[in-house]
Amino acid sequence: MFNASITMYHYLCIGLILFLTGIVGSVLAKNVIKVLIAIEFMLTGININFVTFAAFCGNDKFDGFIMALFYAGLGAVELAVALYIFYLMFQKKKSDNIEKYRDL
């Protein structure tokens, strides 16, 4: 009845939607934690695109998968460092509103 196959463009659209959601969230959010989550959305969109190109373009060397793992690890380290910096700043300012942290 309905014959639908999932192509590369479906995955790329999902990655683009996640990336654009991350950009909009990081620009519009007032909370530091929400900005960090939005940045993680951006990294997830990039990872989906790397894995999609690696899977659909016949990559024999697994370059896209390795890059996705690298960016996942980079995102984890970035989040840990950013949360620690936020923790230190929160002790001083006692607020999670990003507009209080203009002196950075």
N, CA, C and O atoms as CSV, one atom per row, in Angstrom:
chain,resi,resn,atom,element,x,y,z
A,1,MET,N,N,0.825,-1.185,0.000
A,1,MET,CA,C,0.000,0.000,0.000
A,1,MET,C,C,0.872,1.252,0.000
A,1,MET,O,O,0.765,2.079,-0.905
A,2,PHE,N,N,1.728,1.396,0.999
A,2,PHE,CA,C,2.608,2.560,1.067
A,2,PHE,C,C,4.033,2.053,1.107
A,2,PHE,O,O,4.468,1.497,2.115
A,3,ASN,N,N,4.745,2.235,0.048
A,3,ASN,CA,C,6.111,1.750,-0.047
A,3,ASN,C,C,7.076,2.909,0.183
A,3,ASN,O,O,7.267,3.755,-0.691
A,4,ALA,N,N,7.668,2.938,1.344
A,4,ALA,CA,C,8.602,4.011,1.676
A,4,ALA,C,C,9.934,3.401,2.083
A,4,ALA,O,O,9.991,2.478,2.896
A,5,SER,N,N,10.979,3.922,1.516
A,5,SER,CA,C,12.309,3.482,1.923
A,5,SER,C,C,13.058,4.688,2.485
A,5,SER,O,O,12.928,5.812,2.001
A,6,ILE,N,N,13.818,4.422,3.488
A,6,ILE,CA,C,14.573,5.486,4.131
A,6,ILE,C,C,15.880,5.664,3.371
A,6,ILE,O,O,16.668,4.729,3.235
A,7,THR,N,N,16.092,6.863,2.884
A,7,THR,CA,C,17.289,7.143,2.107
A,7,THR,C,C,18.266,7.981,2.930
A,7,THR,O,O,18.008,8.315,4.087
A,8,MET,N,N,19.381,8.307,2.308
A,8,MET,CA,C,20.399,9.110,2.966
A,8,MET,C,C,19.870,10.495,3.314
A,8,MET,O,O,20.248,11.069,4.336
A,9,TYR,N,N,19.006,11.026,2.476
A,9,TYR,CA,C,18.496,12.379,2.687
A,9,TYR,C,C,17.600,12.478,3.923
A,9,TYR,O,O,17.510,13.542,4.536
A,10,HIS,N,N,16.950,11.401,4.287
A,10,HIS,CA,C,16.160,11.405,5.526
A,10,HIS,C,C,17.063,11.588,6.744
A,10,HIS,O,O,16.758,12.371,7.644
A,11,TYR,N,N,18.167,10.861,6.760
A,11,TYR,CA,C,19.104,10.989,7.874
A,11,TYR,C,C,19.760,12.369,7.902
A,11,TYR,O,O,19.963,12.955,8.965
A,12,LEU,N,N,20.087,12.873,6.714
A,12,LEU,CA,C,20.692,14.208,6.650
A,12,LEU,C,C,19.719,15.283,7.111
A,12,LEU,O,O,20.127,16.262,7.736
A,13,CYS,N,N,18.446,15.111,6.810
A,13,CYS,CA,C,17.437,16.074,7.287
A,13,CYS,C,C,17.300,16.022,8.804
A,13,CYS,O,O,17.133,17.059,9.446
A,14,ILE,N,N,17.369,14.826,9.381
A,14,ILE,CA,C,17.308,14.716,10.845
A,14,ILE,C,C,18.525,15.393,11.470
A,14,ILE,O,O,18.393,16.108,12.464
A,15,GLY,N,N,19.706,15.175,10.897
A,15,GLY,CA,C,20.918,15.840,11.398
A,15,GLY,C,C,20.827,17.347,11.272
A,15,GLY,O,O,21.255,18.073,12.169
A,16,LEU,N,N,20.267,17.830,10.154
A,16,LEU,CA,C,20.111,19.272,9.960
A,16,LEU,C,C,19.120,19.858,10.951
A,16,LEU,O,O,19.346,20.941,11.490
A,17,ILE,N,N,18.029,19.155,11.194
A,17,ILE,CA,C,17.031,19.638,12.157
A,17,ILE,C,C,17.633,19.721,13.554
A,17,ILE,O,O,17.406,20.697,14.270
A,18,LEU,N,N,18.394,18.714,13.946
A,18,LEU,CA,C,19.051,18.749,15.261
A,18,LEU,C,C,20.067,19.885,15.348
A,18,LEU,O,O,20.152,20.567,16.369
A,19,PHE,N,N,20.833,20.088,14.283
A,19,PHE,CA,C,21.824,21.149,14.284
A,19,PHE,C,C,21.159,22.519,14.366
A,19,PHE,O,O,21.599,23.374,15.135
A,20,LEU,N,N,20.107,22.735,13.586
A,20,LEU,CA,C,19.414,24.025,13.625
A,20,LEU,C,C,18.708,24.250,14.961
A,20,LEU,O,O,18.641,25.379,15.447
A,21,THR,N,N,18.180,23.176,15.554
A,21,THR,CA,C,17.589,23.286,16.886
A,21,THR,C,C,18.643,23.711,17.904
A,21,THR,O,O,18.364,24.522,18.787
A,22,GLY,N,N,19.847,23.168,17.783
A,22,GLY,CA,C,20.939,23.553,18.674
A,22,GLY,C,C,21.351,24.994,18.495
A,22,GLY,O,O,21.627,25.686,19.475
A,23,ILE,N,N,21.398,25.466,17.246
A,23,ILE,CA,C,21.752,26.867,17.011
A,23,ILE,C,C,20.705,27.797,17.605
A,23,ILE,O,O,21.042,28.754,18.302
A,24,VAL,N,N,19.434,27.516,17.330
A,24,VAL,CA,C,18.360,28.365,17.855
A,24,VAL,C,C,18.340,28.320,19.379
A,24,VAL,O,O,18.157,29.350,20.029
A,25,GLY,N,N,18.526,27.129,19.953
A,25,GLY,CA,C,18.527,27.008,21.405
A,25,GLY,C,C,19.691,27.723,22.056
A,25,GLY,O,O,19.531,28.314,23.124
A,26,SER,N,N,20.859,27.683,21.437
A,26,SER,CA,C,22.009,28.349,22.047
A,26,SER,C,C,21.918,29.867,21.926
A,26,SER,O,O,22.482,30.586,22.751
A,27,VAL,N,N,21.222,30.358,20.918
A,27,VAL,CA,C,21.066,31.806,20.772
A,27,VAL,C,C,19.960,32.346,21.674
A,27,VAL,O,O,20.102,33.426,22.247
A,28,LEU,N,N,18.865,31.608,21.805
A,28,LEU,CA,C,17.699,32.127,22.511
A,28,LEU,C,C,17.648,31.789,24.002
A,28,LEU,O,O,16.908,32.430,24.748
A,29,ALA,N,N,18.408,30.810,24.442
A,29,ALA,CA,C,18.308,30.367,25.836
A,29,ALA,C,C,18.951,31.370,26.780
A,29,ALA,O,O,19.978,31.969,26.461
A,30,LYS,N,N,18.339,31.548,27.940
A,30,LYS,CA,C,18.881,32.423,28.987
A,30,LYS,C,C,19.563,31.633,30.095
A,30,LYS,O,O,20.289,32.204,30.909
A,31,ASN,N,N,19.337,30.337,30.129
A,31,ASN,CA,C,19.882,29.474,31.158
A,31,ASN,C,C,21.159,28.808,30.625
A,31,ASN,O,O,21.194,28.365,29.477
A,32,VAL,N,N,22.178,28.741,31.438
A,32,VAL,CA,C,23.464,28.181,31.012
A,32,VAL,C,C,23.326,26.698,30.683
A,32,VAL,O,O,23.918,26.229,29.711
A,33,ILE,N,N,22.567,25.963,31.463
A,33,ILE,CA,C,22.389,24.533,31.231
A,33,ILE,C,C,21.675,24.304,29.896
A,33,ILE,O,O,22.017,23.372,29.168
A,34,LYS,N,N,20.701,25.132,29.570
A,34,LYS,CA,C,19.998,25.000,28.293
A,34,LYS,C,C,20.924,25.281,27.118
A,34,LYS,O,O,20.801,24.650,26.068
A,35,VAL,N,N,21.831,26.201,27.279
A,35,VAL,CA,C,22.808,26.486,26.218
A,35,VAL,C,C,23.722,25.281,26.017
A,35,VAL,O,O,24.028,24.923,24.880
A,36,LEU,N,N,24.158,24.658,27.096
A,36,LEU,CA,C,25.013,23.480,26.982
A,36,LEU,C,C,24.280,22.321,26.318
A,36,LEU,O,O,24.867,21.593,25.519
A,37,ILE,N,N,23.006,22.146,26.641
A,37,ILE,CA,C,22.212,21.096,25.997
A,37,ILE,C,C,22.043,21.398,24.519
A,37,ILE,O,O,22.084,20.483,23.696
A,38,ALA,N,N,21.853,22.666,24.164
A,38,ALA,CA,C,21.714,23.042,22.762
A,38,ALA,C,C,23.007,22.766,21.990
A,38,ALA,O,O,22.964,22.350,20.832
A,39,ILE,N,N,24.141,22.995,22.622
A,39,ILE,CA,C,25.417,22.685,21.968
A,39,ILE,C,C,25.567,21.181,21.763
A,39,ILE,O,O,26.113,20.748,20.749
A,40,GLU,N,N,25.096,20.392,22.703
A,40,GLU,CA,C,25.118,18.938,22.541
A,40,GLU,C,C,24.200,18.503,21.399
A,40,GLU,O,O,24.514,17.544,20.693
A,41,PHE,N,N,23.074,19.187,21.204
A,41,PHE,CA,C,22.208,18.903,20.053
A,41,PHE,C,C,22.967,19.147,18.751
A,41,PHE,O,O,22.857,18.370,17.802
A,42,MET,N,N,23.733,20.229,18.716
A,42,MET,CA,C,24.508,20.530,17.511
A,42,MET,C,C,25.530,19.429,17.234
A,42,MET,O,O,25.688,18.998,16.092
A,43,LEU,N,N,26.217,18.979,18.270
A,43,LEU,CA,C,27.195,17.905,18.091
A,43,LEU,C,C,26.525,16.600,17.670
A,43,LEU,O,O,27.098,15.844,16.886
A,44,THR,N,N,25.333,16.324,18.171
A,44,THR,CA,C,24.607,15.120,17.773
A,44,THR,C,C,24.201,15.189,16.306
A,44,THR,O,O,24.274,14.184,15.598
A,45,GLY,N,N,23.777,16.354,15.841
A,45,GLY,CA,C,23.453,16.513,14.433
A,45,GLY,C,C,24.666,16.283,13.545
A,45,GLY,O,O,24.552,15.673,12.482
A,46,ILE,N,N,25.819,16.765,13.973
A,46,ILE,CA,C,27.055,16.541,13.214
A,46,ILE,C,C,27.409,15.062,13.193
A,46,ILE,O,O,27.818,14.537,12.157
A,47,ASN,N,N,27.255,14.385,14.327
A,47,ASN,CA,C,27.557,12.950,14.396
A,47,ASN,C,C,26.643,12.148,13.488
A,47,ASN,O,O,27.093,11.203,12.839
A,48,ILE,N,N,25.372,12.505,13.432
A,48,ILE,CA,C,24.439,11.795,12.550
A,48,ILE,C,C,24.877,11.954,11.098
A,48,ILE,O,O,24.801,11.002,10.322
A,49,ASN,N,N,25.328,13.136,10.726
A,49,ASN,CA,C,25.783,13.341,9.345
A,49,ASN,C,C,27.055,12.552,9.050
A,49,ASN,O,O,27.180,11.986,7.965
A,50,PHE,N,N,27.997,12.501,9.981
A,50,PHE,CA,C,29.210,11.711,9.771
A,50,PHE,C,C,28.881,10.231,9.568
A,50,PHE,O,O,29.392,9.595,8.647
A,51,VAL,N,N,28.033,9.697,10.428
A,51,VAL,CA,C,27.688,8.276,10.329
A,51,VAL,C,C,26.887,8.002,9.061
A,51,VAL,O,O,27.054,6.954,8.438
A,52,THR,N,N,26.026,8.927,8.677
A,52,THR,CA,C,25.237,8.753,7.453
A,52,THR,C,C,26.137,8.688,6.227
A,52,THR,O,O,25.989,7.798,5.391
A,53,PHE,N,N,27.066,9.627,6.119
A,53,PHE,CA,C,27.965,9.598,4.967
A,53,PHE,C,C,28.851,8.361,4.982
A,53,PHE,O,O,29.153,7.805,3.926
A,54,ALA,N,N,29.269,7.928,6.155
A,54,ALA,CA,C,30.108,6.733,6.232
A,54,ALA,C,C,29.329,5.484,5.841
A,54,ALA,O,O,29.874,4.586,5.200
A,55,ALA,N,N,28.061,5.424,6.222
A,55,ALA,CA,C,27.268,4.225,5.940
A,55,ALA,C,C,26.792,4.168,4.492
A,55,ALA,O,O,26.779,3.095,3.889
A,56,PHE,N,N,26.405,5.299,3.932
A,56,PHE,CA,C,25.806,5.292,2.606
A,56,PHE,C,C,26.818,5.481,1.476
A,56,PHE,O,O,26.510,5.155,0.330
A,57,CYS,N,N,27.977,5.982,1.755
A,57,CYS,CA,C,28.945,6.253,0.685
A,57,CYS,C,C,30.018,5.187,0.568
A,57,CYS,O,O,31.018,5.394,-0.119
A,58,GLY,N,N,29.833,4.063,1.217
A,58,GLY,CA,C,30.763,2.948,1.068
A,58,GLY,C,C,32.141,3.228,1.617
A,58,GLY,O,O,33.140,2.955,0.951
A,59,ASN,N,N,32.214,3.758,2.802
A,59,ASN,CA,C,33.494,4.081,3.407
A,59,ASN,C,C,34.105,2.802,3.978
A,59,ASN,O,O,33.591,2.242,4.946
A,60,ASP,N,N,35.190,2.350,3.381
A,60,ASP,CA,C,35.829,1.109,3.832
A,60,ASP,C,C,36.766,1.322,5.008
A,60,ASP,O,O,37.097,0.369,5.714
A,61,LYS,N,N,37.196,2.551,5.227
A,61,LYS,CA,C,38.164,2.831,6.286
A,61,LYS,C,C,37.503,3.259,7.594
A,61,LYS,O,O,38.205,3.479,8.581
A,62,PHE,N,N,36.194,3.382,7.634
A,62,PHE,CA,C,35.437,3.780,8.827
A,62,PHE,C,C,35.794,5.178,9.310
A,62,PHE,O,O,35.773,5.435,10.513
A,63,ASP,N,N,36.118,6.081,8.402
A,63,ASP,CA,C,36.494,7.446,8.782
A,63,ASP,C,C,35.335,8.189,9.438
A,63,ASP,O,O,35.527,8.881,10.437
A,64,GLY,N,N,34.143,8.048,8.884
A,64,GLY,CA,C,32.986,8.751,9.443
A,64,GLY,C,C,32.643,8.264,10.841
A,64,GLY,O,O,32.282,9.060,11.707
A,65,PHE,N,N,32.753,6.964,11.062
A,65,PHE,CA,C,32.464,6.413,12.382
A,65,PHE,C,C,33.500,6.854,13.410
A,65,PHE,O,O,33.167,7.143,14.560
A,66,ILE,N,N,34.755,6.903,12.984
A,66,ILE,CA,C,35.824,7.338,13.887
A,66,ILE,C,C,35.651,8.818,14.239
A,66,ILE,O,O,35.846,9.214,15.388
A,67,MET,N,N,35.282,9.634,13.240
A,67,MET,CA,C,35.042,11.054,13.504
A,67,MET,C,C,33.852,11.242,14.441
A,67,MET,O,O,33.876,12.123,15.301
A,68,ALA,N,N,32.810,10.419,14.284
A,68,ALA,CA,C,31.657,10.506,15.176
A,68,ALA,C,C,32.052,10.154,16.606
A,68,ALA,O,O,31.608,10.811,17.547
A,69,LEU,N,N,32.877,9.132,16.778
A,69,LEU,CA,C,33.361,8.789,18.120
A,69,LEU,C,C,34.229,9.903,18.693
A,69,LEU,O,O,34.143,10.217,19.880
A,70,PHE,N,N,35.067,10.500,17.845
A,70,PHE,CA,C,35.916,11.605,18.285
A,70,PHE,C,C,35.057,12.772,18.761
A,70,PHE,O,O,35.322,13.342,19.820
A,71,TYR,N,N,34.026,13.134,17.986
A,71,TYR,CA,C,33.174,14.254,18.376
A,71,TYR,C,C,32.309,13.928,19.588
A,71,TYR,O,O,31.975,14.825,20.362
A,72,ALA,N,N,31.942,12.664,19.768
A,72,ALA,CA,C,31.209,12.285,20.979
A,72,ALA,C,C,32.101,12.445,22.210
A,72,ALA,O,O,31.660,12.957,23.239
A,73,GLY,N,N,33.342,12.009,22.099
A,73,GLY,CA,C,34.288,12.202,23.200
A,73,GLY,C,C,34.595,13.664,23.445
A,73,GLY,O,O,34.685,14.106,24.591
A,74,LEU,N,N,34.755,14.416,22.364
A,74,LEU,CA,C,34.999,15.856,22.490
A,74,LEU,C,C,33.811,16.551,23.153
A,74,LEU,O,O,33.991,17.457,23.967
A,75,GLY,N,N,32.604,16.128,22.803
A,75,GLY,CA,C,31.410,16.710,23.422
A,75,GLY,C,C,31.334,16.401,24.908
A,75,GLY,O,O,30.910,17.248,25.695
A,76,ALA,N,N,31.737,15.204,25.300
A,76,ALA,CA,C,31.714,14.843,26.714
A,76,ALA,C,C,32.724,15.674,27.508
A,76,ALA,O,O,32.422,16.152,28.602
A,77,VAL,N,N,33.917,15.839,26.951
A,77,VAL,CA,C,34.939,16.643,27.630
A,77,VAL,C,C,34.513,18.102,27.693
A,77,VAL,O,O,34.681,18.761,28.719
A,78,GLU,N,N,33.963,18.602,26.594
A,78,GLU,CA,C,33.498,19.996,26.554
A,78,GLU,C,C,32.410,20.237,27.586
A,78,GLU,O,O,32.403,21.266,28.261
A,79,LEU,N,N,31.495,19.292,27.707
A,79,LEU,CA,C,30.409,19.438,28.675
A,79,LEU,C,C,30.944,19.395,30.105
A,79,LEU,O,O,30.493,20.165,30.953
A,80,ALA,N,N,31.879,18.524,30.380
A,80,ALA,CA,C,32.441,18.433,31.730
A,80,ALA,C,C,33.180,19.713,32.115
A,80,ALA,O,O,33.027,20.206,33.233
A,81,VAL,N,N,33.978,20.250,31.198
A,81,VAL,CA,C,34.709,21.483,31.483
A,81,VAL,C,C,33.753,22.658,31.635
A,81,VAL,O,O,33.920,23.484,32.532
A,82,ALA,N,N,32.758,22.735,30.767
A,82,ALA,CA,C,31.799,23.832,30.840
A,82,ALA,C,C,30.966,23.765,32.117
A,82,ALA,O,O,30.683,24.799,32.723
A,83,LEU,N,N,30.573,22.569,32.530
A,83,LEU,CA,C,29.826,22.443,33.786
A,83,LEU,C,C,30.678,22.834,34.986
A,83,LEU,O,O,30.167,23.430,35.934
A,84,TYR,N,N,31.958,22.512,34.963
A,84,TYR,CA,C,32.829,22.904,36.072
A,84,TYR,C,C,33.018,24.418,36.110
A,84,TYR,O,O,32.998,25.022,37.182
A,85,ILE,N,N,33.200,25.026,34.947
A,85,ILE,CA,C,33.314,26.490,34.907
A,85,ILE,C,C,32.023,27.130,35.384
A,85,ILE,O,O,32.053,28.111,36.126
A,86,PHE,N,N,30.877,26.577,34.960
A,86,PHE,CA,C,29.597,27.101,35.413
A,86,PHE,C,C,29.440,26.939,36.920
A,86,PHE,O,O,28.910,27.828,37.587
A,87,TYR,N,N,29.896,25.815,37.460
A,87,TYR,CA,C,29.818,25.590,38.905
A,87,TYR,C,C,30.628,26.638,39.675
A,87,TYR,O,O,30.167,27.176,40.682
A,88,LEU,N,N,31.836,26.917,39.189
A,88,LEU,CA,C,32.663,27.925,39.846
A,88,LEU,C,C,32.045,29.311,39.749
A,88,LEU,O,O,32.107,30.087,40.703
A,89,MET,N,N,31.454,29.626,38.612
A,89,MET,CA,C,30.822,30.935,38.453
A,89,MET,C,C,29.514,31.024,39.237
A,89,MET,O,O,29.151,32.093,39.729
A,90,PHE,N,N,28.813,29.907,39.352
A,90,PHE,CA,C,27.563,29.897,40.106
A,90,PHE,C,C,27.814,30.154,41.589
A,90,PHE,O,O,26.996,30.776,42.266
A,91,GLN,N,N,28.941,29.676,42.084
A,91,GLN,CA,C,29.270,29.941,43.480
A,91,GLN,C,C,29.457,31.426,43.736
A,91,GLN,O,O,29.158,31.911,44.828
A,92,LYS,N,N,29.944,32.147,42.748
A,92,LYS,CA,C,30.191,33.570,42.914
A,92,LYS,C,C,28.933,34.404,42.656
A,92,LYS,O,O,28.660,35.340,43.407
A,93,LYS,N,N,28.165,34.089,41.615
A,93,LYS,CA,C,27.029,34.922,41.206
A,93,LYS,C,C,25.683,34.472,41.780
A,93,LYS,O,O,24.765,35.284,41.889
A,94,LYS,N,N,25.550,33.203,42.146
A,94,LYS,CA,C,24.318,32.620,42.699
A,94,LYS,C,C,23.135,32.747,41.733
A,94,LYS,O,O,22.007,32.993,42.158
A,95,SER,N,N,23.398,32.578,40.438
A,95,SER,CA,C,22.351,32.653,39.433
A,95,SER,C,C,22.730,31.783,38.244
A,95,SER,O,O,23.909,31.620,37.931
A,96,ASP,N,N,21.706,31.220,37.580
A,96,ASP,CA,C,21.962,30.451,36.370
A,96,ASP,C,C,21.552,31.220,35.116
A,96,ASP,O,O,21.539,30.655,34.023
A,97,ASN,N,N,21.222,32.486,35.262
A,97,ASN,CA,C,20.879,33.323,34.127
A,97,ASN,C,C,22.162,33.729,33.410
A,97,ASN,O,O,23.109,34.206,34.034
A,98,ILE,N,N,22.181,33.536,32.115
A,98,ILE,CA,C,23.402,33.765,31.346
A,98,ILE,C,C,23.745,35.249,31.240
A,98,ILE,O,O,24.893,35.591,30.958
A,99,GLU,N,N,22.794,36.118,31.456
A,99,GLU,CA,C,23.056,37.554,31.351
A,99,GLU,C,C,23.861,38.083,32.543
A,99,GLU,O,O,24.413,39.181,32.472
A,100,LYS,N,N,23.933,37.326,33.621
A,100,LYS,CA,C,24.736,37.730,34.784
A,100,LYS,C,C,26.219,37.453,34.573
A,100,LYS,O,O,27.058,37.939,35.332
A,101,TYR,N,N,26.542,36.678,33.552
A,101,TYR,CA,C,27.913,36.261,33.322
A,101,TYR,C,C,28.554,37.031,32.176
A,101,TYR,O,O,29.294,36.442,31.388
A,102,ARG,N,N,28.301,38.279,32.065
A,102,ARG,CA,C,28.859,39.095,30.989
A,102,ARG,C,C,30.344,39.415,31.208
A,102,ARG,O,O,31.022,39.821,30.264
A,103,ASP,N,N,30.853,39.246,32.408
A,103,ASP,CA,C,32.237,39.602,32.690
A,103,ASP,C,C,33.233,38.538,32.224
A,103,ASP,O,O,34.438,38.709,32.413
A,104,LEU,N,N,32.778,37.487,31.643
A,104,LEU,CA,C,33.658,36.420,31.141
A,104,LEU,C,C,34.442,36.911,30.021
A,104,LEU,O,O,35.244,36.168,29.456
